[in-house]
């Protein structure tokens, strides 16, 4: 979020929910953010439940891990010391 705000990259907090089934139960999934028509999920690690909800997701989804955000984390640490 900080990187996008500092670089005027538009995004919004996602409020949409999506149904998926895992272990025979109906569940809801809320991706983290939305950029235009792409939903963005930030993940620290992947579980079997994550794999199932991503597999069943019908929209455009971009899943980002720490390695994918290395430049953004480096920028924030250098600029803000955190």
N, CA, C and O atoms as a CHARMM CRD file, in Angstrom:
* protein
*
  328
    1    1 UNK  N      0.82500  -1.18900   0.00000 PROA 1      0.00000
    2    1 UNK  CA     0.00000   0.00000   0.00000 PROA 1      0.00000
    3    1 UNK  C      0.86500   1.24600   0.00000 PROA 1      0.00000
    4    1 UNK  O      0.62500   2.17400  -0.77200 PROA 1      0.00000
    5    2 UNK  N      1.87800   1.26800   0.87100 PROA 2      0.00000
    6    2 UNK  CA     2.72900   2.45900   0.98800 PROA 2      0.00000
    7    2 UNK  C      3.40200   2.77100  -0.34700 PROA 2      0.00000
    8    2 UNK  O      3.41800   3.92100  -0.78700 PROA 2      0.00000
    9    3 UNK  N      3.95300   1.74900  -0.98100 PROA 3      0.00000
   10    3 UNK  CA     4.63300   1.94100  -2.26400 PROA 3      0.00000
   11    3 UNK  C      3.66200   2.52400  -3.29300 PROA 3      0.00000
   12    3 UNK  O      3.99000   3.48900  -3.98300 PROA 3      0.00000
   13    4 UNK  N      2.48600   1.94500  -3.39000 PROA 4      0.00000
   14    4 UNK  CA     1.50300   2.43500  -4.36100 PROA 4      0.00000
   15    4 UNK  C      1.08700   3.86300  -4.06300 PROA 4      0.00000
   16    4 UNK  O      0.97800   4.67600  -4.98100 PROA 4      0.00000
   17    5 UNK  N      0.85300   4.18400  -2.80200 PROA 5      0.00000
   18    5 UNK  CA     0.47100   5.55200  -2.44100 PROA 5      0.00000
   19    5 UNK  C      1.58800   6.53700  -2.78100 PROA 5      0.00000
   20    5 UNK  O      1.32800   7.59800  -3.35000 PROA 5      0.00000
   21    6 UNK  N      2.82800   6.19200  -2.43500 PROA 6      0.00000
   22    6 UNK  CA     3.95900   7.07500  -2.71000 PROA 6      0.00000
   23    6 UNK  C      4.21800   7.27500  -4.20200 PROA 6      0.00000
   24    6 UNK  O      4.76700   8.29900  -4.60700 PROA 6      0.00000
   25    7 UNK  N      3.82300   6.30100  -5.01300 PROA 7      0.00000
   26    7 UNK  CA     4.07900   6.37000  -6.45700 PROA 7      0.00000
   27    7 UNK  C      2.80000   6.62800  -7.27200 PROA 7      0.00000
   28    7 UNK  O      2.78000   6.43500  -8.48800 PROA 7      0.00000
   29    8 UNK  N      1.75700   7.05700  -6.59800 PROA 8      0.00000
   30    8 UNK  CA     0.47800   7.38300  -7.25200 PROA 8      0.00000
   31    8 UNK  C     -0.02600   6.26000  -8.15900 PROA 8      0.00000
   32    8 UNK  O     -0.51800   6.50400  -9.26000 PROA 8      0.00000
   33    9 UNK  N      0.10800   5.03300  -7.67400 PROA 9      0.00000
   34    9 UNK  CA    -0.40100   3.86900  -8.40000 PROA 9      0.00000
   35    9 UNK  C     -1.79900   3.58200  -7.85300 PROA 9      0.00000
   36    9 UNK  O     -1.94900   3.23700  -6.68100 PROA 9      0.00000
   37   10 UNK  N     -2.81900   3.72200  -8.69600 PROA 10     0.00000
   38   10 UNK  CA    -4.19100   3.54700  -8.19200 PROA 10     0.00000
   39   10 UNK  C     -4.49800   2.09400  -7.81900 PROA 10     0.00000
   40   10 UNK  O     -4.09900   1.15600  -8.50900 PROA 10     0.00000
   41   11 UNK  N     -5.20800   1.94300  -6.72300 PROA 11     0.00000
   42   11 UNK  CA    -5.68100   0.64700  -6.25800 PROA 11     0.00000
   43   11 UNK  C     -6.78900   0.92000  -5.25800 PROA 11     0.00000
   44   11 UNK  O     -6.94900   2.04600  -4.78700 PROA 11     0.00000
   45   12 UNK  N     -7.54000  -0.09700  -4.94300 PROA 12     0.00000
   46   12 UNK  CA    -8.56700   0.05700  -3.91400 PROA 12     0.00000
   47   12 UNK  C     -8.63800  -1.19900  -3.06800 PROA 12     0.00000
   48   12 UNK  O     -8.33900  -2.30000  -3.53100 PROA 12     0.00000
   49   13 UNK  N     -9.03600  -1.01400  -1.82700 PROA 13     0.00000
   50   13 UNK  CA    -9.24800  -2.13800  -0.92500 PROA 13     0.00000
   51   13 UNK  C    -10.44800  -2.89700  -1.45900 PROA 13     0.00000
   52   13 UNK  O    -11.48300  -2.29300  -1.74100 PROA 13     0.00000
   53   14 UNK  N    -10.32900  -4.19800  -1.60200 PROA 14     0.00000
   54   14 UNK  CA   -11.42500  -4.97900  -2.14000 PROA 14     0.00000
   55   14 UNK  C    -12.53800  -5.17400  -1.11500 PROA 14     0.00000
   56   14 UNK  O    -12.27900  -5.42600   0.06200 PROA 14     0.00000
   57   15 UNK  N    -13.77300  -5.05400  -1.58000 PROA 15     0.00000
   58   15 UNK  CA   -14.94300  -5.30600  -0.73200 PROA 15     0.00000
   59   15 UNK  C    -15.81500  -6.43400  -1.28900 PROA 15     0.00000
   60   15 UNK  O    -16.81100  -6.81800  -0.67500 PROA 15     0.00000
   61   16 UNK  N    -15.43000  -6.96300  -2.46300 PROA 16     0.00000
   62   16 UNK  CA   -16.20200  -8.02500  -3.11200 PROA 16     0.00000
   63   16 UNK  C    -15.88500  -9.37300  -2.47900 PROA 16     0.00000
   64   16 UNK  O    -14.74600  -9.63600  -2.09400 PROA 16     0.00000
   65   17 UNK  N    -16.90000 -10.22300  -2.37500 PROA 17     0.00000
   66   17 UNK  CA   -16.68200 -11.58100  -1.87700 PROA 17     0.00000
   67   17 UNK  C    -17.01700 -12.58500  -2.97800 PROA 17     0.00000
   68   17 UNK  O    -17.81900 -12.31400  -3.87200 PROA 17     0.00000
   69   18 UNK  N    -16.38500 -13.74000  -2.88700 PROA 18     0.00000
   70   18 UNK  CA   -16.56400 -14.79200  -3.88000 PROA 18     0.00000
   71   18 UNK  C    -16.73600 -16.11800  -3.15500 PROA 18     0.00000
   72   18 UNK  O    -16.02400 -16.40900  -2.19400 PROA 18     0.00000
   73   19 UNK  N    -17.67500 -16.90600  -3.61800 PROA 19     0.00000
   74   19 UNK  CA   -17.93500 -18.21200  -3.01700 PROA 19     0.00000
   75   19 UNK  C    -16.99200 -19.25900  -3.58400 PROA 19     0.00000
   76   19 UNK  O    -16.64900 -19.22800  -4.76600 PROA 19     0.00000
   77   20 UNK  N    -16.58000 -20.17700  -2.73800 PROA 20     0.00000
   78   20 UNK  CA   -15.82500 -21.34400  -3.17800 PROA 20     0.00000
   79   20 UNK  C    -16.10100 -22.47000  -2.19900 PROA 20     0.00000
   80   20 UNK  O    -16.59200 -22.23700  -1.09500 PROA 20     0.00000
   81   21 UNK  N    -15.78400 -23.68800  -2.60500 PROA 21     0.00000
   82   21 UNK  CA   -16.01400 -24.85300  -1.76700 PROA 21     0.00000
   83   21 UNK  C    -14.68400 -25.47500  -1.39800 PROA 21     0.00000
   84   21 UNK  O    -13.81700 -25.68300  -2.24700 PROA 21     0.00000
   85   22 UNK  N    -14.53800 -25.76800  -0.11600 PROA 22     0.00000
   86   22 UNK  CA   -13.32200 -26.43100   0.37200 PROA 22     0.00000
   87   22 UNK  C    -13.73300 -27.39500   1.47900 PROA 22     0.00000
   88   22 UNK  O    -14.43000 -27.01800   2.42100 PROA 22     0.00000
   89   23 UNK  N    -13.28900 -28.64300   1.35200 PROA 23     0.00000
   90   23 UNK  CA   -13.64200 -29.69800   2.31100 PROA 23     0.00000
   91   23 UNK  C    -15.15800 -29.78000   2.51300 PROA 23     0.00000
   92   23 UNK  O    -15.66400 -29.86000   3.63200 PROA 23     0.00000
   93   24 UNK  N    -15.85600 -29.75500   1.36700 PROA 24     0.00000
   94   24 UNK  CA   -17.31400 -29.89500   1.31500 PROA 24     0.00000
   95   24 UNK  C    -18.07200 -28.77700   2.01400 PROA 24     0.00000
   96   24 UNK  O    -19.25300 -28.93900   2.32100 PROA 24     0.00000
   97   25 UNK  N    -17.41900 -27.64300   2.27300 PROA 25     0.00000
   98   25 UNK  CA   -18.08500 -26.50300   2.90400 PROA 25     0.00000
   99   25 UNK  C    -18.04900 -25.30700   1.96700 PROA 25     0.00000
  100   25 UNK  O    -17.04300 -25.04500   1.30700 PROA 25     0.00000
  101   26 UNK  N    -19.14900 -24.59600   1.92200 PROA 26     0.00000
  102   26 UNK  CA   -19.22000 -23.35200   1.15900 PROA 26     0.00000
  103   26 UNK  C    -18.52100 -22.25600   1.96600 PROA 26     0.00000
  104   26 UNK  O    -18.80700 -22.07300   3.14900 PROA 26     0.00000
  105   27 UNK  N    -17.61800 -21.54200   1.33300 PROA 27     0.00000
  106   27 UNK  CA   -16.85300 -20.49300   2.01600 PROA 27     0.00000
  107   27 UNK  C    -16.85600 -19.22200   1.18200 PROA 27     0.00000
  108   27 UNK  O    -17.25200 -19.23000   0.01700 PROA 27     0.00000
  109   28 UNK  N    -16.41100 -18.13400   1.79000 PROA 28     0.00000
  110   28 UNK  CA   -16.29000 -16.84900   1.08900 PROA 28     0.00000
  111   28 UNK  C    -14.82700 -16.44300   1.05100 PROA 28     0.00000
  112   28 UNK  O    -14.07500 -16.64900   2.00400 PROA 28     0.00000
  113   29 UNK  N    -14.44800 -15.86600  -0.07100 PROA 29     0.00000
  114   29 UNK  CA   -13.07800 -15.39500  -0.28000 PROA 29     0.00000
  115   29 UNK  C    -13.12200 -13.91300  -0.60900 PROA 29     0.00000
  116   29 UNK  O    -13.89600 -13.48000  -1.46300 PROA 29     0.00000
  117   30 UNK  N    -12.29200 -13.14200   0.06900 PROA 30     0.00000
  118   30 UNK  CA   -12.16200 -11.71400  -0.16600 PROA 30     0.00000
  119   30 UNK  C    -10.71200 -11.41900  -0.56100 PROA 30     0.00000
  120   30 UNK  O     -9.85200 -11.34000   0.31600 PROA 30     0.00000
  121   31 UNK  N    -10.41700 -11.25600  -1.85000 PROA 31     0.00000
  122   31 UNK  CA    -9.05200 -10.86600  -2.21700 PROA 31     0.00000
  123   31 UNK  C     -8.68900  -9.54700  -1.52900 PROA 31     0.00000
  124   31 UNK  O     -9.57400  -8.78400  -1.14300 PROA 31     0.00000
  125   32 UNK  N     -7.39700  -9.28200  -1.37700 PROA 32     0.00000
  126   32 UNK  CA    -6.94600  -8.11300  -0.61800 PROA 32     0.00000
  127   32 UNK  C     -7.25400  -6.77500  -1.29300 PROA 32     0.00000
  128   32 UNK  O     -7.78800  -5.86200  -0.66400 PROA 32     0.00000
  129   33 UNK  N     -6.91400  -6.67200  -2.57200 PROA 33     0.00000
  130   33 UNK  CA    -7.02600  -5.39700  -3.27900 PROA 33     0.00000
  131   33 UNK  C     -7.60700  -5.59300  -4.66200 PROA 33     0.00000
  132   33 UNK  O     -7.76200  -6.71400  -5.14700 PROA 33     0.00000
  133   34 UNK  N     -7.92500  -4.46200  -5.28800 PROA 34     0.00000
  134   34 UNK  CA    -8.40600  -4.47300  -6.66400 PROA 34     0.00000
  135   34 UNK  C     -7.71600  -3.33400  -7.39800 PROA 34     0.00000
  136   34 UNK  O     -7.61900  -2.21600  -6.89100 PROA 34     0.00000
  137   35 UNK  N     -7.23800  -3.63600  -8.60200 PROA 35     0.00000
  138   35 UNK  CA    -6.62400  -2.64500  -9.47100 PROA 35     0.00000
  139   35 UNK  C     -7.28500  -2.80300 -10.83000 PROA 35     0.00000
  140   35 UNK  O     -7.06500  -3.79700 -11.52200 PROA 35     0.00000
  141   36 UNK  N     -8.08900  -1.82800 -11.20800 PROA 36     0.00000
  142   36 UNK  CA    -8.90900  -1.93500 -12.41500 PROA 36     0.00000
  143   36 UNK  C     -9.78800  -3.17800 -12.29000 PROA 36     0.00000
  144   36 UNK  O    -10.59300  -3.26500 -11.36200 PROA 36     0.00000
  145   37 UNK  N     -9.65200  -4.14100 -13.20300 PROA 37     0.00000
  146   37 UNK  CA   -10.49300  -5.34600 -13.13600 PROA 37     0.00000
  147   37 UNK  C     -9.71900  -6.56700 -12.63800 PROA 37     0.00000
  148   37 UNK  O    -10.16600  -7.70000 -12.81100 PROA 37     0.00000
  149   38 UNK  N     -8.56200  -6.33700 -12.02200 PROA 38     0.00000
  150   38 UNK  CA    -7.72500  -7.42300 -11.51000 PROA 38     0.00000
  151   38 UNK  C     -7.75300  -7.40900  -9.98000 PROA 38     0.00000
  152   38 UNK  O     -7.52100  -6.37600  -9.35300 PROA 38     0.00000
  153   39 UNK  N     -8.03800  -8.56100  -9.39900 PROA 39     0.00000
  154   39 UNK  CA    -7.98900  -8.70700  -7.95000 PROA 39     0.00000
  155   39 UNK  C     -6.56900  -9.12200  -7.56700 PROA 39     0.00000
  156   39 UNK  O     -5.92200  -9.89200  -8.27800 PROA 39     0.00000
  157   40 UNK  N     -6.10000  -8.60700  -6.44800 PROA 40     0.00000
  158   40 UNK  CA    -4.73100  -8.87300  -6.01200 PROA 40     0.00000
  159   40 UNK  C     -4.76000  -9.49600  -4.62300 PROA 40     0.00000
  160   40 UNK  O     -5.42800  -8.99900  -3.71600 PROA 40     0.00000
  161   41 UNK  N     -4.03300 -10.57800  -4.47600 PROA 41     0.00000
  162   41 UNK  CA    -3.90600 -11.28600  -3.20100 PROA 41     0.00000
  163   41 UNK  C     -2.43600 -11.25900  -2.80400 PROA 41     0.00000
  164   41 UNK  O     -1.56700 -11.60600  -3.60300 PROA 41     0.00000
  165   42 UNK  N     -2.15800 -10.85000  -1.57700 PROA 42     0.00000
  166   42 UNK  CA    -0.80100 -10.84400  -1.03500 PROA 42     0.00000
  167   42 UNK  C     -0.68900 -12.05300  -0.10800 PROA 42     0.00000
  168   42 UNK  O     -1.46200 -12.18100   0.84200 PROA 42     0.00000
  169   43 UNK  N      0.26900 -12.93800  -0.38000 PROA 43     0.00000
  170   43 UNK  CA     0.40800 -14.17200   0.39900 PROA 43     0.00000
  171   43 UNK  C      1.81000 -14.30300   0.97500 PROA 43     0.00000
  172   43 UNK  O      2.80100 -13.96200   0.32900 PROA 43     0.00000
  173   44 UNK  N      1.87100 -14.79700   2.18900 PROA 44     0.00000
  174   44 UNK  CA     3.14800 -15.13500   2.81500 PROA 44     0.00000
  175   44 UNK  C      3.53100 -16.57200   2.50300 PROA 44     0.00000
  176   44 UNK  O      4.71200 -16.89700   2.37700 PROA 44     0.00000
  177   45 UNK  N      2.52500 -17.42700   2.37800 PROA 45     0.00000
  178   45 UNK  CA     2.73700 -18.84300   2.06700 PROA 45     0.00000
  179   45 UNK  C      1.44400 -19.38500   1.46400 PROA 45     0.00000
  180   45 UNK  O      0.39700 -18.74400   1.54500 PROA 45     0.00000
  181   46 UNK  N      1.52300 -20.55200   0.86700 PROA 46     0.00000
  182   46 UNK  CA     0.37000 -21.14700   0.18900 PROA 46     0.00000
  183   46 UNK  C     -0.09300 -22.38600   0.93800 PROA 46     0.00000
  184   46 UNK  O      0.71600 -23.23400   1.31400 PROA 46     0.00000
  185   47 UNK  N     -1.40300 -22.48600   1.15100 PROA 47     0.00000
  186   47 UNK  CA    -1.99900 -23.66800   1.77700 PROA 47     0.00000
  187   47 UNK  C     -2.86300 -24.38700   0.73700 PROA 47     0.00000
  188   47 UNK  O     -3.10500 -23.85700  -0.34700 PROA 47     0.00000
  189   48 UNK  N     -3.31600 -25.56900   1.06300 PROA 48     0.00000
  190   48 UNK  CA    -4.21900 -26.29200   0.17200 PROA 48     0.00000
  191   48 UNK  C     -5.53500 -25.52700   0.01800 PROA 48     0.00000
  192   48 UNK  O     -6.11800 -25.50400  -1.06600 PROA 48     0.00000
  193   49 UNK  N     -5.99800 -24.90800   1.08900 PROA 49     0.00000
  194   49 UNK  CA    -7.21500 -24.09000   1.01000 PROA 49     0.00000
  195   49 UNK  C     -7.04400 -22.92800   0.04200 PROA 49     0.00000
  196   49 UNK  O     -7.95800 -22.60800  -0.71900 PROA 49     0.00000
  197   50 UNK  N     -5.86100 -22.28900   0.07100 PROA 50     0.00000
  198   50 UNK  CA    -5.57600 -21.21100  -0.88000 PROA 50     0.00000
  199   50 UNK  C     -5.61000 -21.72300  -2.31400 PROA 50     0.00000
  200   50 UNK  O     -6.20600 -21.09500  -3.18900 PROA 50     0.00000
  201   51 UNK  N     -4.97900 -22.84800  -2.54900 PROA 51     0.00000
  202   51 UNK  CA    -4.95300 -23.41300  -3.90100 PROA 51     0.00000
  203   51 UNK  C     -6.37300 -23.64800  -4.42600 PROA 51     0.00000
  204   51 UNK  O     -6.67300 -23.36800  -5.58700 PROA 51     0.00000
  205   52 UNK  N     -7.23200 -24.16300  -3.55600 PROA 52     0.00000
  206   52 UNK  CA    -8.61100 -24.44700  -3.97000 PROA 52     0.00000
  207   52 UNK  C     -9.38500 -23.15900  -4.26600 PROA 52     0.00000
  208   52 UNK  O    -10.09900 -23.08800  -5.26600 PROA 52     0.00000
  209   53 UNK  N     -9.25400 -22.15000  -3.41700 PROA 53     0.00000
  210   53 UNK  CA   -10.02100 -20.92900  -3.68200 PROA 53     0.00000
  211   53 UNK  C     -9.50200 -20.21000  -4.92100 PROA 53     0.00000
  212   53 UNK  O    -10.29200 -19.61800  -5.65700 PROA 53     0.00000
  213   54 UNK  N     -8.19600 -20.24700  -5.17000 PROA 54     0.00000
  214   54 UNK  CA    -7.65900 -19.61700  -6.37600 PROA 54     0.00000
  215   54 UNK  C     -8.10100 -20.38000  -7.62000 PROA 54     0.00000
  216   54 UNK  O     -8.40200 -19.77400  -8.64900 PROA 54     0.00000
  217   55 UNK  N     -8.13900 -21.69500  -7.52800 PROA 55     0.00000
  218   55 UNK  CA    -8.54600 -22.54200  -8.64700 PROA 55     0.00000
  219   55 UNK  C    -10.00900 -22.27400  -9.02500 PROA 55     0.00000
  220   55 UNK  O    -10.36700 -22.31200 -10.20200 PROA 55     0.00000
  221   56 UNK  N    -10.84200 -22.00400  -8.03000 PROA 56     0.00000
  222   56 UNK  CA   -12.26900 -21.78600  -8.26200 PROA 56     0.00000
  223   56 UNK  C    -12.62200 -20.32900  -8.55600 PROA 56     0.00000
  224   56 UNK  O    -13.76700 -20.02600  -8.89200 PROA 56     0.00000
  225   57 UNK  N    -11.66300 -19.43700  -8.43600 PROA 57     0.00000
  226   57 UNK  CA   -11.91300 -18.01300  -8.63800 PROA 57     0.00000
  227   57 UNK  C    -12.19000 -17.74100 -10.11100 PROA 57     0.00000
  228   57 UNK  O    -11.40700 -18.14500 -10.97100 PROA 57     0.00000
  229   58 UNK  N    -13.27900 -17.07000 -10.40900 PROA 58     0.00000
  230   58 UNK  CA   -13.68400 -16.87300 -11.80100 PROA 58     0.00000
  231   58 UNK  C    -13.16300 -15.57400 -12.41700 PROA 58     0.00000
  232   58 UNK  O    -13.18000 -15.42300 -13.63900 PROA 58     0.00000
  233   59 UNK  N    -12.70400 -14.64600 -11.59700 PROA 59     0.00000
  234   59 UNK  CA   -12.21900 -13.37100 -12.11700 PROA 59     0.00000
  235   59 UNK  C    -10.72800 -13.40500 -12.41800 PROA 59     0.00000
  236   59 UNK  O    -10.09400 -14.46000 -12.38300 PROA 59     0.00000
  237   60 UNK  N    -10.18500 -12.23600 -12.71300 PROA 60     0.00000
  238   60 UNK  CA    -8.74900 -12.10500 -12.92600 PROA 60     0.00000
  239   60 UNK  C     -8.10100 -11.92700 -11.55500 PROA 60     0.00000
  240   60 UNK  O     -8.46800 -11.03000 -10.79600 PROA 60     0.00000
  241   61 UNK  N     -7.13000 -12.79400 -11.24800 PROA 61     0.00000
  242   61 UNK  CA    -6.48700 -12.77900  -9.93600 PROA 61     0.00000
  243   61 UNK  C     -4.97700 -12.80400 -10.10000 PROA 61     0.00000
  244   61 UNK  O     -4.43800 -13.59400 -10.87500 PROA 61     0.00000
  245   62 UNK  N     -4.30400 -11.93600  -9.36700 PROA 62     0.00000
  246   62 UNK  CA    -2.84200 -11.90200  -9.34700 PROA 62     0.00000
  247   62 UNK  C     -2.41700 -12.15900  -7.90300 PROA 62     0.00000
  248   62 UNK  O     -2.74600 -11.38700  -7.00200 PROA 62     0.00000
  249   63 UNK  N     -1.69200 -13.23700  -7.69600 PROA 63     0.00000
  250   63 UNK  CA    -1.22300 -13.59900  -6.35700 PROA 63     0.00000
  251   63 UNK  C      0.24700 -13.19700  -6.25600 PROA 63     0.00000
  252   63 UNK  O      1.07200 -13.61500  -7.06900 PROA 63     0.00000
  253   64 UNK  N      0.56400 -12.38400  -5.25200 PROA 64     0.00000
  254   64 UNK  CA     1.92300 -11.88500  -5.06100 PROA 64     0.00000
  255   64 UNK  C      2.49800 -12.39800  -3.74000 PROA 64     0.00000
  256   64 UNK  O      1.84200 -12.37400  -2.69800 PROA 64     0.00000
  257   65 UNK  N      3.73900 -12.86000  -3.81900 PROA 65     0.00000
  258   65 UNK  CA     4.46700 -13.34000  -2.64300 PROA 65     0.00000
  259   65 UNK  C      5.58700 -12.35500  -2.30900 PROA 65     0.00000
  260   65 UNK  O      5.82300 -11.40100  -3.05000 PROA 65     0.00000
  261   66 UNK  N      6.26500 -12.58700  -1.20500 PROA 66     0.00000
  262   66 UNK  CA     7.33000 -11.69500  -0.76100 PROA 66     0.00000
  263   66 UNK  C      8.36300 -11.46100  -1.86100 PROA 66     0.00000
  264   66 UNK  O      8.80000 -10.33100  -2.07500 PROA 66     0.00000
  265   67 UNK  N      8.75200 -12.52700  -2.55500 PROA 67     0.00000
  266   67 UNK  CA     9.75800 -12.38800  -3.62400 PROA 67     0.00000
  267   67 UNK  C      9.25600 -11.48200  -4.74500 PROA 67     0.00000
  268   67 UNK  O     10.04900 -10.78200  -5.37500 PROA 67     0.00000
  269   68 UNK  N      7.95800 -11.48800  -4.99700 PROA 68     0.00000
  270   68 UNK  CA     7.37800 -10.64300  -6.04100 PROA 68     0.00000
  271   68 UNK  C      7.36600  -9.17000  -5.64900 PROA 68     0.00000
  272   68 UNK  O      7.32300  -8.28900  -6.50700 PROA 68     0.00000
  273   69 UNK  N      7.40600  -8.91400  -4.34800 PROA 69     0.00000
  274   69 UNK  CA     7.31200  -7.54500  -3.83300 PROA 69     0.00000
  275   69 UNK  C      8.63200  -7.05200  -3.24500 PROA 69     0.00000
  276   69 UNK  O      8.64800  -6.07100  -2.50200 PROA 69     0.00000
  277   70 UNK  N      9.73000  -7.71700  -3.56800 PROA 70     0.00000
  278   70 UNK  CA    11.03700  -7.37500  -2.98300 PROA 70     0.00000
  279   70 UNK  C     11.39200  -5.90800  -3.20100 PROA 70     0.00000
  280   70 UNK  O     11.86300  -5.24800  -2.27400 PROA 70     0.00000
  281   71 UNK  N     11.18000  -5.39100  -4.39000 PROA 71     0.00000
  282   71 UNK  CA    11.51700  -3.98500  -4.67700 PROA 71     0.00000
  283   71 UNK  C     10.65600  -3.03200  -3.84500 PROA 71     0.00000
  284   71 UNK  O     11.14600  -2.02000  -3.34500 PROA 71     0.00000
  285   72 UNK  N      9.38000  -3.36300  -3.70300 PROA 72     0.00000
  286   72 UNK  CA     8.48600  -2.50400  -2.92100 PROA 72     0.00000
  287   72 UNK  C      8.88200  -2.51700  -1.44300 PROA 72     0.00000
  288   72 UNK  O      8.90100  -1.47100  -0.79500 PROA 72     0.00000
  289   73 UNK  N      9.20100  -3.71600  -0.90400 PROA 73     0.00000
  290   73 UNK  CA     9.63200  -3.80400   0.49500 PROA 73     0.00000
  291   73 UNK  C     10.93200  -3.03900   0.71400 PROA 73     0.00000
  292   73 UNK  O     11.08600  -2.34700   1.72000 PROA 73     0.00000
  293   74 UNK  N     11.86400  -3.16200  -0.22500 PROA 74     0.00000
  294   74 UNK  CA    13.14800  -2.46800  -0.11700 PROA 74     0.00000
  295   74 UNK  C     12.93400  -0.95300  -0.11000 PROA 74     0.00000
  296   74 UNK  O     13.54700  -0.24300   0.68700 PROA 74     0.00000
  297   75 UNK  N     12.07100  -0.46200  -0.99000 PROA 75     0.00000
  298   75 UNK  CA    11.75500   0.96400  -1.04300 PROA 75     0.00000
  299   75 UNK  C     11.20900   1.45200   0.30200 PROA 75     0.00000
  300   75 UNK  O     11.66900   2.46200   0.83600 PROA 75     0.00000
  301   76 UNK  N     10.24000   0.73800   0.83400 PROA 76     0.00000
  302   76 UNK  CA     9.60700   1.15400   2.09500 PROA 76     0.00000
  303   76 UNK  C     10.62200   1.13500   3.24000 PROA 76     0.00000
  304   76 UNK  O     10.64000   2.05100   4.06200 PROA 76     0.00000
  305   77 UNK  N     11.46500   0.10400   3.30200 PROA 77     0.00000
  306   77 UNK  CA    12.47700   0.01700   4.35900 PROA 77     0.00000
  307   77 UNK  C     13.48400   1.15200   4.26000 PROA 77     0.00000
  308   77 UNK  O     13.86400   1.74300   5.27100 PROA 77     0.00000
  309   78 UNK  N     13.91200   1.45200   3.05000 PROA 78     0.00000
  310   78 UNK  CA    14.87800   2.53800   2.87100 PROA 78     0.00000
  311   78 UNK  C     14.28600   3.89400   3.19100 PROA 78     0.00000
  312   78 UNK  O     14.94300   4.73000   3.81200 PROA 78     0.00000
  313   79 UNK  N     13.05500   4.12000   2.77300 PROA 79     0.00000
  314   79 UNK  CA    12.42900   5.43500   2.97000 PROA 79     0.00000
  315   79 UNK  C     11.91300   5.63600   4.39400 PROA 79     0.00000
  316   79 UNK  O     12.03600   6.72500   4.95500 PROA 79     0.00000
  317   80 UNK  N     11.33500   4.58100   4.97600 PROA 80     0.00000
  318   80 UNK  CA    10.66700   4.73400   6.27600 PROA 80     0.00000
  319   80 UNK  C     11.36000   3.99000   7.41400 PROA 80     0.00000
  320   80 UNK  O     10.98700   4.14500   8.57700 PROA 80     0.00000
  321   81 UNK  N     12.35800   3.19000   7.08400 PROA 81     0.00000
  322   81 UNK  CA    13.10800   2.47700   8.11400 PROA 81     0.00000
  323   81 UNK  C     12.35100   1.33200   8.75400 PROA 81     0.00000
  324   81 UNK  O     12.72100   0.88800   9.84100 PROA 81     0.00000
  325   82 UNK  N     11.32000   0.84900   8.12600 PROA 82     0.00000
  326   82 UNK  CA    10.52300  -0.23400   8.68100 PROA 82     0.00000
  327   82 UNK  C     10.39600  -1.33200   7.66000 PROA 82     0.00000
  328   82 UNK  O      9.75800  -2.35100   7.92400 PROA 82     0.00000
